[in-house]
């Protein structure tokens, strides 16, 4: 069973660094919900959490990690709805289908499994990979599922019948991130060698190559507009790239820790988690760290964001999952934003 505890407050503050300007917060995280495994699990130790996914609307969250199980739990009461057993090794990635009916999972056992969210049963098993699977992504229609891992291949599946429809040559043999553009017209992947490759789909033609720099890229996503790609990883920075030209649009430096996780919250807000045990929310438009979410006592390994409920879900090596509710800007910060737009605040 799960024990759910509700914290009445969190410490939210701004951090000034040499590369970031201090500004009023565009967002705050409201009191958090902490979900952790009870010590009464018998001999089963608490699992490290390295994969989370949130159902559109925020009603259900999927979590997985080093105990090989996937769990579906309710954010309303913190109770497990289903425990999905089928993987034989560490589960590294989870993705809900756009319609919320299917959950895809993949990991070190080289398997990609598709689960029925309603009944928690295994629905389909995709053809086995040759290496570990590290990232999964559905296209917006749910008609394609992309998978990458420890091989120089991006595999595209038709999840409806568990068939592989295409292989694309990736930029590296250690791929950690794959993502579709919001309109489904493009697919991008990145990994160990610090390069992003983008394909036009369904043609599968490479139309963009970006050299981000040294350091493994662990996270890759498009902004909601689809105009830009965001990358983060071992280089301890978040970089923004034009998705058409490949030009760098800017960089934010994280003051400490490798960036192990990332979630795009809006066109301007990006959440990251890393080896400093923190979740940071960045405001790209102001080039500032807007919020710092404290509470984890281990590296934050995975993040997910649901725009409908405005919640960030974080999973950690401390074996806990935390739910952070983003709040609208305060009247003071809105006034400051308007003044900045008029050019009266310096």
ZADRENMI-822072 format. One record per residue (C-alpha): x, y, z; residue in three letters; residue number from 1. Coordinates in Angstrom, 3 decimals, decimal comma. Layout:
TIDREN	X	Y	Z	ala	NUM $
...
This chain:
TIDREN	0,000	0,000	0,000	unk	1 $
TIDREN	0,993	3,661	-0,197	unk	2 $
TIDREN	1,256	6,207	2,540	unk	3 $
TIDREN	0,245	9,698	1,433	unk	4 $
TIDREN	1,266	12,763	3,406	unk	5 $
TIDREN	0,296	16,354	2,705	unk	6 $
TIDREN	2,757	19,105	3,548	unk	7 $
TIDREN	1,174	22,397	4,564	unk	8 $
TIDREN	3,805	24,503	2,887	unk	9 $
TIDREN	6,969	24,507	0,869	unk	10 $
TIDREN	9,927	26,805	0,745	unk	11 $
TIDREN	9,753	28,680	-2,526	unk	12 $
TIDREN	12,424	31,252	-3,190	unk	13 $
TIDREN	14,415	32,894	-5,896	unk	14 $
TIDREN	18,120	32,285	-6,268	unk	15 $
TIDREN	20,406	34,899	-7,679	unk	16 $
TIDREN	23,284	33,542	-9,737	unk	17 $
TIDREN	25,920	35,250	-11,799	unk	18 $
TIDREN	24,079	34,385	-15,010	unk	19 $
TIDREN	20,457	35,037	-13,926	unk	20 $
TIDREN	18,669	38,273	-13,094	unk	21 $
TIDREN	16,426	38,414	-10,033	unk	22 $
TIDREN	12,768	39,056	-10,905	unk	23 $
TIDREN	9,308	38,693	-9,433	unk	24 $
TIDREN	7,932	35,175	-9,650	unk	25 $
TIDREN	5,589	34,458	-12,563	unk	26 $
TIDREN	4,459	31,338	-10,732	unk	27 $
TIDREN	4,480	29,687	-7,338	unk	28 $
TIDREN	4,107	26,095	-6,287	unk	29 $
TIDREN	1,236	25,562	-3,903	unk	30 $
TIDREN	1,371	22,989	-1,057	unk	31 $
TIDREN	2,628	19,688	-2,283	unk	32 $
TIDREN	1,408	16,137	-2,029	unk	33 $
TIDREN	4,040	13,548	-1,191	unk	34 $
TIDREN	3,448	9,916	-2,035	unk	35 $
TIDREN	5,839	7,320	-0,737	unk	36 $
TIDREN	5,836	3,616	-0,110	unk	37 $
TIDREN	4,959	2,513	3,371	unk	38 $
TIDREN	7,599	0,694	5,389	unk	39 $
TIDREN	5,058	-2,123	5,855	unk	40 $
TIDREN	5,729	-3,532	2,397	unk	41 $
TIDREN	7,245	-6,587	3,990	unk	42 $
TIDREN	10,684	-7,430	2,632	unk	43 $
TIDREN	10,217	-5,272	-0,430	unk	44 $
TIDREN	12,456	-2,212	-0,220	unk	45 $
TIDREN	11,240	1,136	-1,436	unk	46 $
TIDREN	11,887	1,559	-5,156	unk	47 $
TIDREN	13,944	4,334	-6,689	unk	48 $
TIDREN	11,644	6,382	-8,969	unk	49 $
TIDREN	13,131	7,030	-12,415	unk	50 $
TIDREN	10,016	7,348	-14,590	unk	51 $
TIDREN	6,760	9,255	-14,159	unk	52 $
TIDREN	3,891	10,099	-16,496	unk	53 $
TIDREN	0,672	11,968	-15,810	unk	54 $
TIDREN	-2,690	11,239	-17,397	unk	55 $
TIDREN	-4,188	14,292	-19,139	unk	56 $
TIDREN	-6,207	16,057	-16,475	unk	57 $
TIDREN	-3,888	14,951	-13,669	unk	58 $
TIDREN	-6,233	12,336	-12,216	unk	59 $
TIDREN	-3,780	9,432	-12,506	unk	60 $
TIDREN	-0,005	9,268	-12,331	unk	61 $
TIDREN	2,182	6,359	-13,402	unk	62 $
TIDREN	5,477	5,694	-11,637	unk	63 $
TIDREN	8,235	3,142	-12,130	unk	64 $
TIDREN	11,823	2,437	-11,208	unk	65 $
TIDREN	14,313	-0,161	-10,126	unk	66 $
TIDREN	11,859	-2,694	-8,678	unk	67 $
TIDREN	10,640	-3,553	-12,226	unk	68 $
TIDREN	7,002	-2,653	-11,465	unk	69 $
TIDREN	4,813	0,111	-12,859	unk	70 $
TIDREN	2,200	1,601	-10,551	unk	71 $
TIDREN	-0,875	3,658	-11,382	unk	72 $
TIDREN	-2,046	5,803	-8,503	unk	73 $
TIDREN	-4,659	8,459	-7,879	unk	74 $
TIDREN	-3,669	12,043	-7,112	unk	75 $
TIDREN	-6,994	12,457	-5,317	unk	76 $
TIDREN	-6,367	9,955	-2,525	unk	77 $
TIDREN	-2,807	8,705	-3,132	unk	78 $
TIDREN	-3,966	5,093	-3,437	unk	79 $
TIDREN	-2,559	2,619	-5,942	unk	80 $
TIDREN	-5,135	1,679	-8,569	unk	81 $
TIDREN	-3,057	-0,929	-10,386	unk	82 $
TIDREN	0,386	-2,515	-10,075	unk	83 $
TIDREN	1,607	-3,542	-13,521	unk	84 $
TIDREN	3,958	-6,529	-13,492	unk	85 $
TIDREN	5,684	-7,608	-16,698	unk	86 $
TIDREN	9,125	-6,016	-16,828	unk	87 $
TIDREN	12,133	-8,027	-15,688	unk	88 $
TIDREN	14,532	-5,153	-15,070	unk	89 $
TIDREN	14,736	-1,435	-14,284	unk	90 $
TIDREN	11,902	0,578	-15,911	unk	91 $
TIDREN	13,315	3,805	-17,401	unk	92 $
TIDREN	10,463	5,465	-19,283	unk	93 $
TIDREN	6,669	5,833	-19,317	unk	94 $
TIDREN	4,251	7,544	-21,701	unk	95 $
TIDREN	0,462	7,814	-21,728	unk	96 $
TIDREN	-1,263	7,751	-25,107	unk	97 $
TIDREN	-2,987	11,046	-25,976	unk	98 $
TIDREN	-6,432	9,523	-25,367	unk	99 $
TIDREN	-5,324	8,306	-21,941	unk	100 $
TIDREN	-6,374	4,709	-22,577	unk	101 $
TIDREN	-2,902	3,169	-22,897	unk	102 $
TIDREN	0,348	3,424	-20,964	unk	103 $
TIDREN	3,638	2,514	-22,659	unk	104 $
TIDREN	6,627	1,426	-20,565	unk	105 $
TIDREN	10,212	0,530	-21,426	unk	106 $
TIDREN	13,469	-0,244	-19,690	unk	107 $
TIDREN	16,639	-2,221	-19,231	unk	108 $
TIDREN	14,976	-5,542	-20,089	unk	109 $
TIDREN	14,742	-4,279	-23,715	unk	110 $
TIDREN	10,968	-4,501	-23,672	unk	111 $
TIDREN	8,263	-2,005	-24,597	unk	112 $
TIDREN	4,943	-2,977	-23,034	unk	113 $
TIDREN	1,523	-1,418	-23,645	unk	114 $
TIDREN	-0,943	-1,477	-20,737	unk	115 $
TIDREN	-4,699	-0,937	-20,557	unk	116 $
TIDREN	-5,083	1,976	-18,128	unk	117 $
TIDREN	-8,643	1,105	-17,135	unk	118 $
TIDREN	-8,055	-2,480	-16,005	unk	119 $
TIDREN	-4,273	-2,527	-15,527	unk	120 $
TIDREN	-3,814	-5,508	-17,846	unk	121 $
TIDREN	-1,017	-6,002	-20,376	unk	122 $
TIDREN	-2,529	-5,193	-23,763	unk	123 $
TIDREN	0,370	-5,599	-26,193	unk	124 $
TIDREN	4,054	-6,451	-26,166	unk	125 $
TIDREN	6,152	-4,771	-28,869	unk	126 $
TIDREN	8,987	-6,644	-30,620	unk	127 $
TIDREN	12,010	-6,838	-28,275	unk	128 $
TIDREN	14,821	-4,331	-28,687	unk	129 $
TIDREN	18,472	-5,252	-28,911	unk	130 $
TIDREN	19,393	-2,872	-26,093	unk	131 $
TIDREN	17,882	-1,031	-23,145	unk	132 $
TIDREN	15,022	1,394	-23,857	unk	133 $
TIDREN	15,395	4,851	-22,338	unk	134 $
TIDREN	12,705	7,107	-23,832	unk	135 $
TIDREN	9,246	6,712	-25,359	unk	136 $
TIDREN	7,014	9,306	-27,030	unk	137 $
TIDREN	3,592	9,204	-28,694	unk	138 $
TIDREN	2,723	11,476	-31,582	unk	139 $
TIDREN	-0,273	13,795	-30,937	unk	140 $
TIDREN	-2,726	11,452	-32,681	unk	141 $
TIDREN	-1,478	8,383	-30,818	unk	142 $
TIDREN	-0,938	6,550	-34,114	unk	143 $
TIDREN	2,847	6,281	-33,673	unk	144 $
TIDREN	5,090	5,478	-30,739	unk	145 $
TIDREN	8,801	6,344	-30,916	unk	146 $
TIDREN	11,388	4,477	-28,841	unk	147 $
TIDREN	15,116	5,062	-28,286	unk	148 $
TIDREN	17,838	3,611	-26,097	unk	149 $
TIDREN	21,333	2,176	-26,214	unk	150 $
TIDREN	21,446	1,824	-29,987	unk	151 $
TIDREN	21,857	4,142	-32,962	unk	152 $
TIDREN	18,251	3,672	-34,036	unk	153 $
TIDREN	14,942	5,412	-33,464	unk	154 $
TIDREN	12,194	2,814	-33,756	unk	155 $
TIDREN	8,705	3,875	-34,840	unk	156 $
TIDREN	5,768	1,629	-33,975	unk	157 $
TIDREN	2,113	1,492	-34,838	unk	158 $
TIDREN	0,864	0,794	-31,318	unk	159 $
TIDREN	-2,594	-0,335	-32,425	unk	160 $
TIDREN	-1,169	-3,615	-33,732	unk	161 $
TIDREN	2,274	-3,664	-32,045	unk	162 $
TIDREN	4,137	-3,514	-35,351	unk	163 $
TIDREN	7,334	-1,638	-36,126	unk	164 $
TIDREN	6,836	0,567	-39,169	unk	165 $
TIDREN	10,193	2,327	-39,516	unk	166 $
TIDREN	13,748	2,679	-38,251	unk	167 $
TIDREN	15,560	6,004	-38,369	unk	168 $
TIDREN	19,319	6,332	-37,927	unk	169 $
TIDREN	19,968	8,301	-34,762	unk	170 $
TIDREN	22,761	10,790	-34,046	unk	171 $
TIDREN	24,435	8,460	-31,524	unk	172 $
TIDREN	24,439	4,920	-30,193	unk	173 $
TIDREN	23,387	6,112	-26,725	unk	174 $
TIDREN	20,072	7,926	-27,186	unk	175 $
TIDREN	18,372	9,255	-24,049	unk	176 $
TIDREN	15,518	11,404	-25,374	unk	177 $
TIDREN	12,949	11,356	-28,172	unk	178 $
TIDREN	10,035	13,736	-28,783	unk	179 $
TIDREN	7,388	14,640	-31,352	unk	180 $
TIDREN	6,555	18,229	-32,245	unk	181 $
TIDREN	3,134	19,430	-31,018	unk	182 $
TIDREN	1,624	19,115	-34,511	unk	183 $
TIDREN	3,256	15,728	-35,144	unk	184 $
TIDREN	5,107	16,931	-38,238	unk	185 $
TIDREN	8,579	16,390	-36,772	unk	186 $
TIDREN	10,457	13,996	-34,539	unk	187 $
TIDREN	13,710	14,732	-32,702	unk	188 $
TIDREN	16,177	12,615	-30,720	unk	189 $
TIDREN	19,408	13,211	-28,797	unk	190 $
TIDREN	21,855	11,505	-26,469	unk	191 $
TIDREN	25,422	11,044	-25,330	unk	192 $
TIDREN	27,307	12,939	-28,043	unk	193 $
TIDREN	25,476	16,235	-27,527	unk	194 $
TIDREN	23,802	16,324	-30,938	unk	195 $
TIDREN	20,122	16,708	-31,825	unk	196 $
TIDREN	18,740	15,186	-35,012	unk	197 $
TIDREN	15,301	16,127	-36,345	unk	198 $
TIDREN	13,263	14,304	-38,980	unk	199 $
TIDREN	10,207	15,336	-40,967	unk	200 $
TIDREN	7,483	12,728	-40,581	unk	201 $
TIDREN	6,084	10,636	-42,081	unk	202 $
TIDREN	8,816	10,982	-44,736	unk	203 $
TIDREN	11,598	10,204	-42,263	unk	204 $
TIDREN	13,923	12,715	-43,879	unk	205 $
TIDREN	16,532	14,460	-41,721	unk	206 $
TIDREN	15,912	18,204	-41,960	unk	207 $
TIDREN	17,956	19,525	-39,035	unk	208 $
TIDREN	21,174	18,699	-37,165	unk	209 $
TIDREN	22,152	20,670	-34,071	unk	210 $
TIDREN	25,436	20,434	-32,202	unk	211 $
TIDREN	24,538	21,446	-28,658	unk	212 $
TIDREN	28,053	20,859	-27,316	unk	213 $
TIDREN	29,889	18,466	-24,994	unk	214 $
TIDREN	27,890	16,537	-22,442	unk	215 $
TIDREN	25,095	13,991	-22,673	unk	216 $
TIDREN	21,654	15,338	-23,574	unk	217 $
TIDREN	19,202	13,632	-21,262	unk	218 $
TIDREN	16,083	15,687	-22,012	unk	219 $
TIDREN	14,593	17,051	-25,202	unk	220 $
TIDREN	11,228	18,717	-25,883	unk	221 $
TIDREN	9,476	21,164	-28,170	unk	222 $
TIDREN	7,869	24,311	-26,835	unk	223 $
TIDREN	4,057	24,299	-27,235	unk	224 $
TIDREN	4,315	26,504	-30,336	unk	225 $
TIDREN	6,604	23,952	-31,994	unk	226 $
TIDREN	8,980	26,729	-33,027	unk	227 $
TIDREN	11,783	25,777	-30,641	unk	228 $
TIDREN	13,524	22,741	-29,170	unk	229 $
TIDREN	14,724	22,707	-25,568	unk	230 $
TIDREN	17,633	20,500	-24,481	unk	231 $
TIDREN	19,160	19,807	-21,061	unk	232 $
TIDREN	21,582	17,324	-19,543	unk	233 $
TIDREN	25,052	16,789	-18,158	unk	234 $
TIDREN	26,330	20,192	-19,306	unk	235 $
TIDREN	24,222	21,798	-16,540	unk	236 $
TIDREN	22,454	24,166	-18,874	unk	237 $
TIDREN	19,134	24,503	-20,668	unk	238 $
TIDREN	19,517	25,532	-24,287	unk	239 $
TIDREN	16,828	26,748	-26,683	unk	240 $
TIDREN	17,107	26,151	-30,443	unk	241 $
TIDREN	15,146	27,315	-33,454	unk	242 $
TIDREN	13,407	24,186	-34,784	unk	243 $
TIDREN	13,629	25,416	-38,389	unk	244 $
TIDREN	17,107	26,940	-38,635	unk	245 $
TIDREN	18,922	25,228	-35,774	unk	246 $
TIDREN	20,137	28,571	-34,437	unk	247 $
TIDREN	20,690	28,906	-30,697	unk	248 $
TIDREN	18,041	31,179	-29,180	unk	249 $
TIDREN	19,520	31,285	-25,695	unk	250 $
TIDREN	20,976	29,418	-22,742	unk	251 $
TIDREN	20,187	29,228	-19,037	unk	252 $
TIDREN	22,902	28,021	-16,671	unk	253 $
TIDREN	21,938	25,829	-13,743	unk	254 $
TIDREN	24,005	26,786	-10,687	unk	255 $
TIDREN	24,605	23,218	-9,523	unk	256 $
TIDREN	24,033	19,620	-10,491	unk	257 $
TIDREN	23,496	17,706	-13,698	unk	258 $
TIDREN	20,038	18,145	-15,211	unk	259 $
TIDREN	18,540	14,657	-15,149	unk	260 $
TIDREN	14,918	15,624	-15,868	unk	261 $
TIDREN	12,955	18,330	-17,661	unk	262 $
TIDREN	9,331	19,245	-18,346	unk	263 $
TIDREN	8,045	22,081	-20,518	unk	264 $
TIDREN	5,214	23,819	-18,635	unk	265 $
TIDREN	4,385	26,598	-21,102	unk	266 $
TIDREN	5,941	28,672	-23,859	unk	267 $
TIDREN	8,021	30,455	-21,208	unk	268 $
TIDREN	8,199	28,119	-18,191	unk	269 $
TIDREN	10,493	25,077	-18,047	unk	270 $
TIDREN	10,959	22,820	-15,024	unk	271 $
TIDREN	14,190	20,894	-14,449	unk	272 $
TIDREN	15,347	18,403	-11,842	unk	273 $
TIDREN	18,802	17,120	-11,126	unk	274 $
TIDREN	21,539	15,831	-8,884	unk	275 $
TIDREN	21,168	18,780	-6,474	unk	276 $
TIDREN	17,825	17,302	-5,277	unk	277 $
TIDREN	15,869	20,362	-6,459	unk	278 $
TIDREN	13,103	21,071	-8,943	unk	279 $
TIDREN	13,698	24,473	-10,511	unk	280 $
TIDREN	11,158	26,393	-12,581	unk	281 $
TIDREN	12,729	28,739	-15,132	unk	282 $
TIDREN	11,110	31,699	-16,859	unk	283 $
TIDREN	12,677	31,771	-20,293	unk	284 $
TIDREN	11,229	35,180	-21,187	unk	285 $
TIDREN	12,969	36,808	-18,201	unk	286 $
TIDREN	16,078	34,609	-18,161	unk	287 $
TIDREN	15,492	33,922	-14,492	unk	288 $
TIDREN	14,968	31,087	-12,053	unk	289 $
TIDREN	11,364	31,763	-11,091	unk	290 $
TIDREN	10,835	29,107	-8,446	unk	291 $
TIDREN	12,809	26,531	-6,503	unk	292 $
TIDREN	10,848	23,516	-5,248	unk	293 $
TIDREN	12,540	21,909	-2,264	unk	294 $
TIDREN	11,739	18,683	-0,492	unk	295 $
TIDREN	13,471	15,820	-2,266	unk	296 $
TIDREN	16,475	14,340	-0,457	unk	297 $
TIDREN	17,881	12,518	-3,488	unk	298 $
TIDREN	18,522	13,291	-7,128	unk	299 $
TIDREN	15,385	14,243	-9,060	unk	300 $
TIDREN	15,443	11,694	-11,872	unk	301 $
TIDREN	12,179	12,349	-13,693	unk	302 $
TIDREN	9,546	15,050	-14,234	unk	303 $
TIDREN	6,163	15,285	-15,922	unk	304 $
TIDREN	3,762	18,202	-16,381	unk	305 $
TIDREN	0,031	18,241	-17,049	unk	306 $
TIDREN	-1,177	21,537	-18,570	unk	307 $
TIDREN	-4,824	20,821	-17,776	unk	308 $
TIDREN	-4,311	20,582	-14,014	unk	309 $
TIDREN	-1,100	22,690	-13,912	unk	310 $
TIDREN	0,757	20,118	-11,817	unk	311 $
TIDREN	4,389	19,064	-11,949	unk	312 $
TIDREN	5,107	15,476	-10,917	unk	313 $
TIDREN	8,642	14,705	-9,727	unk	314 $
TIDREN	10,243	11,337	-8,988	unk	315 $
TIDREN	13,496	10,837	-7,147	unk	316 $
TIDREN	16,206	8,480	-5,984	unk	317 $
TIDREN	14,855	9,253	-2,489	unk	318 $
TIDREN	11,982	6,856	-3,444	unk	319 $
TIDREN	9,261	9,532	-3,236	unk	320 $
TIDREN	6,931	11,117	-5,779	unk	321 $
TIDREN	5,877	14,728	-5,256	unk	322 $
TIDREN	3,019	16,683	-6,775	unk	323 $
TIDREN	3,551	20,434	-7,157	unk	324 $
TIDREN	0,624	22,673	-8,073	unk	325 $
TIDREN	1,566	25,756	-10,058	unk	326 $
TIDREN	-0,381	28,887	-9,223	unk	327 $
TIDREN	-1,152	31,881	-11,469	unk	328 $
TIDREN	0,996	34,995	-11,214	unk	329 $
TIDREN	0,330	37,215	-8,231	unk	330 $
TIDREN	-1,187	40,704	-8,844	unk	331 $
TIDREN	2,189	42,204	-7,911	unk	332 $
TIDREN	4,068	40,130	-10,450	unk	333 $
TIDREN	1,438	40,823	-13,109	unk	334 $
TIDREN	1,825	44,558	-12,486	unk	335 $
TIDREN	5,597	44,219	-12,740	unk	336 $
TIDREN	5,230	42,313	-16,011	unk	337 $
TIDREN	2,997	45,018	-17,456	unk	338 $
TIDREN	5,406	47,721	-16,362	unk	339 $
TIDREN	8,322	45,888	-17,940	unk	340 $
TIDREN	6,405	45,674	-21,200	unk	341 $
TIDREN	5,899	49,471	-21,046	unk	342 $
TIDREN	9,610	49,885	-20,424	unk	343 $
TIDREN	9,244	51,554	-17,021	unk	344 $
TIDREN	11,010	48,909	-14,930	unk	345 $
TIDREN	14,778	48,542	-15,165	unk	346 $
